[in-house]
Amino acid sequence: MRTFLAIAVLSATGLFAQKNPNAGYWQQHVDYKMEVSMDVKTYKYTGTQQLVYTNHSPDTLKRVYYHLYNNAFQPGSEMDGRLQAISDPDKRMVKSFKTGEKTVKESRIATLKPEEQGYLKITNLKQDGVAATNEVSGTILEVTLPKPILPGASTTFSLTFDGQVPLQIRRSGRNSAEGVALSMTQWYPKLAEYDFEGWHANPYIAREFYGVWGDFDVKITIDKDYTIGGSGYLQNKNEIGKGYEDAGTEVKIPKKAKTLTWHFVAPNVHDFTWAADNNYAHDKIAGPNGTELHFFYKNVPENLDGWKKLQPKTAELLAFYNKNVGQYPYKQYSVIQGGDGGMEYAMCTLITGHSYEGLVSVTAHEFAHSWFQFLLASNESKHPWMDEGFTSYISDLALSVVMPSKEKGADQQSPFADAYANYFYLVKSGKEQPQTTHADRYDVNMAYSIAAYSKGEVFLAQLGYLIGEDKLAQTIKRYYADYKFTHPTPNDIKRTAEKVSGAELDWYLTDWTMTTNTIDYGIKEVADDAGKTKITLQRIGRMPMPLDLVIVHDDGTQESFYIPLEMMRYQKDNPYPNLKRTVLKDWDWGHQTYEFTINRPKSAIKVMAIDPAEGMADVNKENNVYNK
């Protein structure tokens, strides 16, 4: 049964609705009820789970799958095998040591002792009270159902589980490098997602996640000296204290109690995370739109300055994202010291660090994930660029406003300059793979990181070049308004941009995300033509683009020219409103060269440049400029 608070929050934010503009759209729903008891000395925990699963699909389901993420932290696991095989393993997950003049990298998972490993064991699994056959396959539990789940029907799964928290190696774990006792991420048996493409029971090999929308009711019993921060709203503040209690509220904790039970409710999320430590400081401040912002960090001297200064900046970030993407719908968000870097979760993030600027930077990114992936819940595994790339775009934009000192140099370079530079590096490396590559299937981690974060960021930044910055801003807001609390796909962001702008953009989505085609345009020739100037441009790369071209004349005057792309069927507004602009005829893809004439002699031209604002990710800028 839902608590009064959960119902109030759901009603106030309209979370009951399954809103998506695509005809025939559906998504599954889960209601989790879990009780877990943690032994802080052995790092073992036991729990029960009752899960009500509603099949909104048109299909009859004869089996289901659960994720058992903890099992990845065992010698010989798929994660261990991948770690040992890849040429550039995550530095956090390996030990490096010298053997003669050679540096050897050893998997930290491979050397885990039994008491250091992670595991999640399932017993007594039933469907509506009837035992269900199940089999563990690495990090996946395969369940054959005693009774098929018909379209529109609901069923109840119940099980017991016991787990062991692994040493902190990646994301989840105990005793992190910064001394946090418990980072409880991907800690429970989590039902895999089933959508229009079928089941997504991906083994936990390296990185991304995909979950079912639902409501979580979780009770955690732990040593009374520990403080918990995480997903959801604490239901029993007056039984806990720890800085949660409201002003004037009497805290009632039995004096002889050795443990406390924390009761959280998280409405309409697709994951549940918590962290705990016996030396957490806990601060909370009021953020925009009535959102409480909570901060949990180790109460040690080196933390105090940075974590205190972080708090008002987090409120500024929330205001920025509310304005530029859409309103954050929950009434709480927690920034928690834990994990191994920065990772987003439902209504919270786990981050590391001490320095003020570093904390703000990582919080900006992880907080932005609350919009891009935790509200716009794209499939991270199949389309990590939608998650990481869009988050990188909006967080870099936010940092340029909230932390203007982050801008490098006095030239006020674009907040996206690093993303473009990283993408160019990837192209030159020869190791680029299409963005349609599954997150676990990249040959090297470097190629994944740049494709997901930087090339994904450039997708949006360059979209602004294509349709105009104002139309891009409108696209982001409409995308959020239309697809929040659902599972959008790449086609949805493309169609949103088309609806906002009127442009045809299928070519852009195809070339940028499904191929490694590059953009390379050049000025091939500038020639006298009976007192006029004939300009010949050349398309060298496979990927087409519309072109902005600016000419500076000897007399100091400037003018711009716009060459629309034929297949785009669109003419954007003048990006240089102070310059006279001439819109030329369209350039199709089939012709590799394009000619036009201006009514000035060649001798009068001082400088000519294709895309002087560098919004286009042209891989060779040397041929973009003509100098007298």
C-alpha positions in Angstrom: 0.0 0.0 0.0 1.3 3.4 -0.9 1.9 5.9 1.9 0.0 9.2 2.1 3.2 11.1 1.2 3.9 9.0 -1.9 0.3 9.5 -3.1 0.5 13.2 -2.5 3.7 13.5 -4.5 2.4 11.3 -7.3 -0.8 13.3 -7.6 1.0 16.7 -7.4 3.4 15.8 -10.2 1.1 13.8 -12.4 3.4 10.8 -12.2 0.6 8.3 -12.5 0.3 9.1 -16.2 2.2 7.2 -18.9 2.7 10.1 -21.2 4.3 9.8 -24.6 3.2 11.4 -27.9 4.0 8.3 -29.9 0.9 6.3 -31.0 0.8 2.9 -29.5 3.6 3.5 -26.9 3.6 1.4 -23.8 5.9 0.7 -20.9 6.0 -1.8 -18.1 5.5 -1.0 -14.5 6.9 -2.4 -11.2 6.1 -1.8 -7.5 8.9 -2.9 -5.3 8.5 -3.6 -1.6 11.8 -4.5 0.1 13.1 -5.0 3.6 16.9 -5.5 4.1 19.1 -5.9 7.1 22.8 -4.9 6.9 25.6 -6.3 9.0 28.2 -3.5 9.0 30.9 -5.8 10.4 30.7 -8.6 7.8 29.3 -6.4 4.9 26.6 -9.1 4.4 22.9 -8.3 4.1 19.7 -10.2 3.8 16.4 -9.1 2.5 12.9 -9.9 1.2 11.4 -8.5 -1.9 7.8 -8.4 -3.1 7.4 -7.1 -6.6 4.1 -6.4 -8.4 4.7 -6.4 -12.2 2.2 -5.0 -14.6 2.5 -6.1 -18.3 1.4 -3.2 -20.4 2.8 -4.8 -23.5 0.7 -6.5 -26.2 2.7 -9.7 -25.6 2.2 -12.7 -23.3 5.4 -13.2 -21.2 6.5 -16.7 -20.3 9.7 -15.7 -18.6 11.3 -12.8 -16.9 14.9 -11.8 -16.0 16.5 -10.2 -13.0 19.9 -8.4 -12.8 22.2 -9.7 -10.1 24.9 -7.0 -10.4 26.9 -7.9 -7.4 28.0 -11.2 -9.1 30.2 -9.2 -11.4 32.7 -8.7 -8.6 33.9 -12.3 -8.6 37.1 -13.7 -10.2 36.3 -15.1 -13.6 33.2 -13.0 -14.2 32.5 -11.4 -17.5 33.5 -8.0 -16.0 36.8 -9.6 -14.9 37.4 -11.2 -18.3 36.7 -7.9 -20.1 39.0 -6.0 -17.7 41.8 -8.4 -18.4 41.4 -8.3 -22.2 40.9 -4.6 -22.9 44.0 -2.6 -23.8 43.0 0.5 -21.8 41.3 -0.8 -18.6 39.7 1.6 -16.2 42.5 2.7 -13.9 40.2 2.3 -10.8 39.7 -1.4 -11.6 43.4 -2.5 -12.0 46.5 -2.6 -9.9 49.7 -1.4 -11.8 53.1 -2.6 -10.9 56.6 -2.8 -12.5 58.1 -6.0 -13.7 61.6 -5.0 -14.9 61.0 -2.2 -17.3 57.4 -3.3 -18.1 54.3 -2.0 -16.4 51.8 -4.8 -15.7 48.1 -4.1 -15.0 46.3 -6.7 -12.9 42.5 -6.9 -12.5 41.5 -6.1 -9.0 38.5 -8.4 -9.4 40.8 -11.4 -10.2 42.5 -11.1 -6.8 39.4 -10.7 -4.6 39.3 -13.1 -1.7 36.1 -14.9 -0.9 35.2 -12.4 1.9 35.9 -9.5 -0.4 33.8 -10.6 -3.4 30.3 -9.5 -4.2 27.4 -11.8 -4.6 23.6 -11.8 -4.6 21.9 -15.1 -4.0 18.1 -15.7 -4.5 15.9 -18.2 -2.7 12.2 -18.9 -2.4 11.3 -17.2 -5.7 7.6 -17.5 -6.3 5.0 -16.1 -8.7 1.7 -15.5 -7.0 2.7 -18.0 -4.3 3.8 -20.7 -6.8 7.5 -21.6 -7.0 9.2 -20.4 -10.2 12.1 -22.3 -11.8 15.1 -20.1 -12.1 18.8 -20.3 -13.0 21.7 -18.0 -12.4 23.8 -17.1 -15.5 26.5 -14.7 -14.3 24.8 -11.4 -13.4 21.4 -12.5 -14.8 18.8 -14.7 -13.2 16.6 -16.4 -15.8 13.1 -17.2 -14.5 10.6 -19.6 -16.2 7.1 -18.6 -15.1 4.7 -21.1 -13.8 1.9 -18.9 -15.2 2.3 -16.7 -18.3 1.6 -13.0 -17.8 -1.1 -11.9 -20.2 -1.3 -8.4 -21.8 -2.7 -6.0 -19.3 -2.3 -8.4 -16.4 -0.4 -8.0 -13.1 1.5 -10.6 -11.1 3.3 -10.7 -7.9 6.9 -12.0 -7.5 8.3 -12.7 -4.0 11.8 -13.8 -3.0 14.4 -13.7 -0.4 18.0 -12.7 -1.1 21.3 -12.5 0.7 24.2 -10.5 -0.6 27.8 -9.5 0.2 29.1 -6.0 -0.6 32.3 -6.3 -2.6 35.4 -4.2 -2.0 34.9 -0.9 -3.8 36.1 -1.5 -7.3 33.5 0.1 -9.6 30.5 2.2 -8.5 29.2 -0.1 -5.7 31.1 -1.5 -2.8 32.5 -1.0 0.6 35.3 1.0 2.1 35.9 3.4 -0.8 39.2 5.2 -1.5 37.8 8.1 0.4 36.7 6.0 3.4 32.9 5.7 2.8 31.7 2.5 4.4 28.9 1.5 2.0 28.0 2.6 -1.5 24.9 0.5 -2.2 24.3 0.8 -5.9 22.9 -2.0 -8.1 22.5 -3.9 -4.8 19.1 -5.7 -5.1 17.6 -8.2 -7.5 16.4 -5.8 -10.2 13.9 -6.9 -12.8 15.1 -6.4 -16.4 13.3 -4.1 -18.8 11.0 -5.4 -21.5 10.1 -2.9 -24.2 9.0 -2.8 -27.9 12.4 -4.4 -28.8 12.0 -7.2 -26.3 14.0 -8.1 -23.2 17.1 -6.2 -22.2 18.8 -8.7 -19.9 22.3 -7.4 -20.5 25.0 -8.9 -18.4 27.0 -6.4 -16.2 30.3 -6.2 -18.1 31.3 -2.6 -17.9 28.9 0.2 -17.7 25.4 1.3 -18.5 21.9 0.5 -17.2 18.3 0.3 -18.2 15.4 -0.1 -15.8 11.6 -0.4 -15.4 9.6 2.6 -14.1 7.9 1.9 -10.8 7.4 2.8 -7.1 9.8 1.7 -4.4 9.0 1.1 -0.7 12.3 0.2 1.0 13.1 -0.5 4.7 16.8 -0.7 5.7 17.9 -1.9 9.1 21.4 -0.9 10.0 23.7 -0.1 13.0 22.3 3.0 14.7 25.6 5.0 14.3 25.2 5.0 10.5 23.6 7.7 8.5 21.9 6.9 5.2 21.4 9.1 2.1 19.8 7.9 -1.1 16.8 7.6 -3.3 13.3 8.5 -2.0 11.7 10.3 0.8 12.4 9.2 4.4 9.0 8.3 6.0 10.1 8.0 9.7 12.2 11.1 10.3 11.2 11.4 14.0 12.5 7.8 14.5 15.8 8.5 12.8 17.1 12.1 13.4 20.5 12.3 11.7 19.6 15.8 10.3 16.4 14.6 8.5 14.0 15.8 11.1 12.0 19.0 10.5 12.4 22.0 12.8 10.5 21.5 16.0 10.1 17.7 15.5 10.9 15.6 18.5 13.2 12.7 17.7 12.3 9.4 19.5 15.1 6.9 19.3 15.2 4.1 22.0 18.3 4.6 24.1 19.2 1.0 24.0 18.6 0.5 20.3 21.5 -1.1 18.5 20.0 -0.6 15.0 17.6 1.7 13.3 15.2 0.9 10.5 15.1 3.6 7.8 11.9 3.6 5.7 12.1 5.2 2.2 9.5 5.7 -0.5 10.6 6.6 -4.0 7.7 7.2 -6.4 8.0 6.5 -10.2 11.7 5.9 -10.5 13.6 3.2 -12.2 16.3 2.4 -9.6 16.9 2.7 -5.9 20.3 3.6 -4.4 21.7 4.3 -0.9 24.9 4.9 0.8 25.8 4.8 4.5 28.6 5.8 6.8 29.1 6.2 10.5 30.8 9.5 10.1 28.6 11.3 7.6 27.9 15.0 8.0 24.4 15.8 6.7 23.3 19.2 5.6 20.1 20.3 3.8 19.1 23.5 2.1 16.0 24.8 0.4 16.3 24.7 -3.4 14.1 26.2 -6.1 10.5 25.1 -6.5 10.3 23.7 -3.0 13.0 21.0 -3.6 15.1 20.0 -0.5 18.7 19.5 -1.4 20.6 17.1 0.9 24.4 16.7 1.2 26.1 13.7 2.8 29.9 13.8 3.2 32.6 12.4 5.4 33.0 14.7 8.4 36.7 15.3 8.0 38.6 18.7 7.9 39.6 18.4 4.2 35.9 18.1 3.2 34.3 21.0 5.0 35.2 24.0 2.8 34.5 22.4 -0.6 31.3 20.6 0.5 29.9 23.7 2.2 30.6 25.9 -0.9 29.0 23.3 -3.1 25.6 23.6 -1.6 24.4 27.0 -2.9 25.9 26.2 -6.3 23.8 23.0 -6.4 20.7 25.2 -5.9 21.9 27.4 -8.8 22.3 24.3 -11.0 18.8 23.2 -10.2 17.5 26.6 -11.2 19.4 26.4 -14.5 18.1 23.0 -15.4 14.6 23.8 -14.4 14.7 26.8 -16.7 16.5 25.3 -19.6 15.2 21.7 -19.7 12.1 21.5 -17.5 11.0 21.4 -13.9 12.5 18.8 -11.6 9.4 16.9 -10.5 10.6 15.5 -7.1 10.9 17.4 -3.9 14.2 16.0 -2.9 17.7 15.5 -4.3 20.8 14.2 -2.5 24.5 14.7 -3.3 26.4 11.9 -1.5 30.1 11.2 -1.0 30.6 7.7 -2.1 31.4 5.4 -5.1 34.5 5.9 -7.2 34.0 9.2 -9.2 30.5 10.3 -10.1 27.4 8.3 -11.0 23.8 9.3 -11.2 20.9 7.5 -9.5 17.3 8.1 -8.8 16.9 11.3 -6.8 20.6 11.3 -5.8 24.2 11.0 -7.0 27.3 9.4 -5.6 30.4 11.6 -6.1 34.0 11.8 -4.9 36.3 14.7 -4.3 37.2 17.5 -1.9 38.0 20.6 -4.0 35.3 23.2 -4.5 35.6 23.5 -8.3 35.9 19.8 -8.8 32.8 19.1 -6.7 30.7 21.6 -8.6 31.9 20.3 -11.9 31.1 16.6 -11.1 27.8 17.6 -9.4 26.8 19.7 -12.5 27.2 16.6 -14.7 25.6 14.0 -12.4 22.7 16.3 -11.4 22.0 16.9 -15.1 21.5 13.2 -15.5 18.3 13.6 -13.4 16.8 15.0 -16.6 18.8 13.1 -19.2 18.3 9.4 -18.3 16.5 9.4 -15.0 13.5 11.4 -16.4 14.2 10.9 -20.1 15.0 7.3 -19.5 16.7 6.3 -22.8 18.4 2.9 -23.1 21.9 3.7 -21.8 23.3 0.5 -23.0 22.2 0.9 -26.6 22.3 4.7 -26.9 24.8 6.0 -24.3 25.3 9.1 -26.3 21.8 10.2 -25.6 22.4 9.9 -21.9 26.1 11.0 -21.5 26.2 13.3 -24.5 23.1 15.3 -23.7 24.0 15.5 -20.0 27.5 16.8 -21.0 25.9 19.4 -23.3 23.6 20.9 -20.7 26.1 20.6 -17.8 28.8 22.4 -19.8 26.3 25.1 -20.6 25.3 25.3 -17.0 28.9 25.6 -15.8 29.6 28.4 -18.2 26.9 30.4 -16.3 27.2 29.1 -12.8 31.0 28.9 -12.8 32.1 31.4 -15.4 35.7 31.1 -14.1 35.7 27.6 -15.7 35.8 29.3 -19.1 39.4 28.9 -20.4 41.2 32.1 -21.3 40.0 35.6 -22.1 38.6 34.7 -25.5 35.4 33.2 -24.0 35.7 30.0 -26.1 32.6 27.9 -26.5 31.6 25.8 -23.5 31.6 22.9 -26.0 35.1 23.4 -27.3 36.6 20.4 -25.4 33.9 18.1 -26.7 34.7 19.1 -30.3 38.4 18.7 -29.6 37.9 15.2 -28.1 35.8 14.2 -31.1 38.5 15.3 -33.5 41.1 13.3 -31.5 38.9 10.2 -31.8 38.6 10.6 -35.6 42.4 11.0 -36.0 43.0 8.0 -33.7 41.4 5.6 -36.3 39.6 3.9 -33.4 36.2 5.4 -33.9 33.1 3.1 -33.9 29.6 4.2 -34.8 27.5 5.5 -31.9 25.0 2.6 -32.5 27.7 0.3 -31.0 26.5 -1.2 -27.7 28.2 0.4 -24.7 30.0 -2.9 -23.9 31.2 -3.5 -27.4 33.7 -0.8 -28.0 37.2 -2.0 -28.7 38.8 0.4 -26.2 37.4 2.5 -23.4 38.7 5.7 -25.0 36.5 5.2 -28.0 33.4 4.6 -25.9 34.0 7.6 -23.7 34.5 10.1 -26.5 31.7 8.6 -28.6 29.2 8.7 -25.7 30.2 11.9 -23.9 31.9 14.2 -26.5 30.4 13.1 -29.8 27.0 12.9 -28.1 27.5 16.5 -26.8 28.5 17.6 -30.3 25.3 16.1 -31.6 23.3 18.7 -29.8 25.8 21.6 -30.2 25.9 21.0 -33.9 22.1 20.7 -34.0 22.1 24.3 -32.9 24.3 25.1 -35.9 21.8 23.3 -38.2 18.5 24.7 -37.0 19.6 27.7 -34.9 20.3 28.1 -31.2 16.8 29.3 -30.4 15.3 26.3 -32.1 17.7 24.0 -30.3 16.6 25.5 -26.9 13.0 24.9 -27.8 13.8 21.4 -28.9 15.3 20.5 -25.6 12.4 21.8 -23.6 9.8 20.1 -25.8 11.7 16.8 -25.8 11.6 16.9 -22.0 7.9 17.9 -21.8 6.9 15.2 -24.3 9.0 12.3 -23.1 9.7 12.6 -19.4 8.9 9.5 -17.4 9.1 7.4 -20.5 11.8 5.6 -22.6 12.7 7.9 -25.6 14.7 6.7 -28.5 17.1 8.5 -30.9 14.2 9.0 -33.3 12.3 10.9 -30.7 14.9 13.6 -30.3 15.2 13.8 -34.0 11.5 14.1 -34.6 11.2 16.7 -31.8 13.8 18.9 -33.5 11.9 18.4 -36.8 8.6 19.4 -35.3 10.1 22.5 -33.7 12.1 23.7 -36.7 10.4 22.3 -39.7 13.7 20.8 -41.0 14.2 17.3 -42.3 16.8 15.7 -40.1 16.8 12.0 -40.8 20.1 12.3 -42.7 21.7 14.0 -39.6 20.7 11.2 -37.2 21.8 8.6 -39.7 25.2 9.9 -40.6 26.2 11.2 -37.2 25.1 8.3 -35.0 25.0 5.2 -37.3 28.2 5.7 -39.3 31.7 7.1 -38.8 31.3 9.5 -41.8 33.1 12.8 -41.2 32.4 16.4 -42.2 35.1 18.1 -44.4 34.3 21.0 -46.6 36.9 23.2 -48.2 37.4 26.3 -50.3 38.7 24.8 -53.5 39.2 27.9 -55.7 38.7 31.7 -55.6 39.0 33.1 -59.1 38.5 36.4 -61.0 35.5 36.3 -63.3 35.2 39.5 -65.4 35.4 41.8 -62.4 33.5 39.5 -60.2 34.7 36.5 -58.1 33.8 32.9 -58.7 34.1 30.8 -55.6 34.3 27.0 -55.8 33.6 25.0 -52.6 34.2 21.2 -52.2 32.7 18.5 -50.1 35.5 16.1 -49.2 34.0 14.1 -46.3 31.0 11.8 -46.7 28.7 13.7 -44.4 26.6 16.5 -45.8 26.0 19.8 -44.1 24.5 23.3 -44.9 27.2 25.9 -44.9 27.7 29.4 -43.5 30.4 31.4 -45.2 31.6 34.8 -44.2 33.7 37.2 -46.3 35.7 40.1 -45.0 36.6 42.7 -47.6 39.5 45.1 -47.8 37.3 48.0 -46.9 36.4 46.4 -43.6 32.9 45.4 -44.6 31.6 41.9 -44.0 28.9 39.8 -45.5 27.6 36.2 -45.0 26.3 33.6 -47.4 24.2 30.6 -46.5 24.0 27.5 -48.6 21.1 25.3 -47.6 21.4 21.5 -47.8 18.9 20.2 -50.3 17.9 17.1 -48.3 17.3 19.2 -45.2 14.5 21.3 -46.8 15.2 24.1 -44.5 16.5 27.6 -44.2 17.7 28.7 -40.7 17.6 32.2 -39.4 20.6 34.4 -39.9 23.2 33.5 -37.2 25.0 36.7 -37.9 22.2 39.3 -37.6 24.6 42.2 -37.9 25.8 41.1 -41.3 24.0 41.2 -44.6 23.2 37.6 -45.6 22.6 36.2 -49.0 20.8 32.8 -49.2 22.1 30.9 -52.2 20.6 27.9 -54.0 20.6 24.5 -52.2 23.6 22.1 -52.5 22.7 18.5 -52.9 24.9 15.6 -51.8 25.6 14.1 -55.2 27.6 17.0 -56.4 31.0 17.3 -54.7 31.6 20.8 -55.8 29.5 24.0 -55.6 30.0 27.3 -57.4 28.7 30.8 -56.8 29.7 34.3 -57.8 29.9 37.5 -55.8 29.8 41.0 -57.3 33.2 42.1 -56.1 36.6 41.5 -57.6 38.9 38.9 -56.0 41.4 41.7 -55.1 38.8 43.2 -52.8 38.5 40.0 -50.7 40.7 40.0 -47.6 39.5 36.8 -45.8 36.9 34.2 -46.5 35.9 31.4 -44.0 33.5 28.5 -43.9 31.7 28.4 -40.6 33.8 30.9 -38.7 31.9 30.2 -35.5 33.0 26.6 -35.7 29.6 25.1 -34.9 30.2 22.5 -37.5 32.5 19.5 -36.6 34.6 19.9 -39.7 37.6 17.6 -39.3 40.0 19.7 -41.3 39.7 23.4 -40.7 42.8 24.3 -42.7 40.9 24.2 -46.0 38.0 26.3 -44.5 39.8 29.6 -44.8 41.0 31.7 -47.8 43.4 34.6 -47.1 44.4 37.2 -49.6 
